[in-house]
Amino acid sequence: MKKFLLPVLFSLFAACEDSSSGSLFFESSSSEAESSSVRMMCPENLPDDYICDPRDYEVYRTVNIGALVWTAENIRFNVEGSLCYQDQDSNCVKLGRLYNWSQGMGFESKFLRNYSEDQIKRPYHQGICMPGWHIPDTLEWKYLFNYTDVGEDDPYGFNLVYGGMYNIYFFTYWFREAHYFSSTESDELDYYVDRQQDTFFNPDVPPSRVFRYIVYPDRERYNSESKSHAISLRCVKDTLLMEMIFSSNTLVELSSSSIESSSSSVELSSSSVESSSSESVCAYIEKENWKYLNPDIEYEVFEDERDGNCYKSVLIGDLIWMAENLNYADSSTTPVLIGANYCIGGNSDSCQLYGRFYTHMAALEVCPNGWRLPTLADFKDLQKNASDPALKSTGWEWKNSPATNTSGFSALPVGIYVNEKAYCSVEDECEFTEGFSGYGNLVNIWLESVVSGINIEHALYIIMWDSDKSTDRVEQDFRIFGMNVRCVKQK
């Protein structure tokens, strides 16, 4: 099987780049007295680490970080509808302009509400970036954060600028929180939209979101963001590297005799580079929730082709189990998910950390291709090969349970979503509440089996407690409750 090591390939190309900055100093337009509104041409003899946008003659400092070249300032190119923070022109000079996703991508406004994947150009989508530059995609953002710290240390000079945000109703500003778009759409539904503002909205297509990157002084994270929100933009220089990654027909043959990096030889044998393969992304990213895994176990990693989420899996006995809770939410592809999946606190960030909670009806439909919901027999095999402590994450601070996680299963006690409607005999005459319960105490994972007989509305599930007296076992409860999902497959 051909193997592709993305970090090595990025490092390889980084070694071929001239990472030295220009020896001269040139003040960018964000600090010089002469503004772009009066500049009629690009300055001559710019240092190597500056670029002039030939459309409006704005000058930007750039920075080489590994194999990529970034603008070290937020983009200021004026397009119709883009904003200055608090509508003050001086903030556009200092902070850069704020763009919604369609403005940044150079799309019609209808794509704020509709999927536009077939409109996104690969390997580069220029959008409103200057010629020869493009809107960064998730691969480039993740490579940046994997390569260096761009927060307080910032050894390369990425130069975070906290530009604020416009959420279609008012401006907001976080003093130490920078928000940037990527060119990659998310499959999550966009509930934060004002449909009355856009007559192009297609009611037959759920509004989509887009991946954004939030950078703090001490950390960074990514999640989905409304396309309608206006935030900052950085551009990345077009490189041969990205052409290779996004070309499914490209064959890379590199040997130690052709390229050397840092006095050490790098060898890649006939690596087929495909943008859609799990190895091209999942093999090198680091997710925050992976801190709950066993660091001494070598997990397999795979990509859910439906939404691009990456998961780790582990072999226990004769079965391969997901080592983290599923977080799949595309209700346009899987309609049974509508109103049947939940995040703690209603916050999608918690779903990225702890996984999603599904009704049993939804759980039966959400496993990735080739995976399935575990059966009672699967659980018995799990019990045979791993004790209760061996299934529990040591990355979680259990109060009473002697967790060891020697199996790598990494169970988390994040509770259950309870819907008291299950207790109503006549819906119209019943008042009920719903919400989360058992956080920090209970592990609840659905099994496939529906209970027959009088409890036809029940299904089986795995339960564990934060206890040194109770061990993992199977119980039954209402199918409309929300529980976590761990998918399984044969080895």
Secondary structure, 3 states (H helix, E strand, C coil): CCCCCHHHHHHHHHHHCCCCCCCCCCCCCCCCCCCCCCCCCCCCCCCCCEEECCCCCCEEEEEEECCEEEECCCCCCCCCCCECHHHCHHHHHHHCCEECHHHHHCCCHHHHCCCCHHHCCCCCCCCCCCCCEECCCHHHHHHHHHHCCCCCCCCCCCCCCCCCEECCCCEECCCCCEEEEEEEEEEEECCCCCHHHCCCCCCCCCCEEEEEEEECCCCEEEEEEECCCEEECCCEECCHHHHHHHCCCCEEEECCCCCEECCEECCEEEEECCCCCHHHCCCCCCCHHHHHCCCCCCCEEEECCCCCCEEEEEEECCEEEECCCCCCCCCCCCHHHCCCEECHHHCHHHHHHHCCEECHHHHCCCCCCCCECCCHHHHHHHHHHCCHHHHECCCCCCCCCCCCCCCCCCECCCCEEEEHHHHCCCHHHCCCCEEEECCCCEEEEEEEEECCHHHCCEEEEEEEECCCCCCCEEEEEECCCEEECCCEEEC
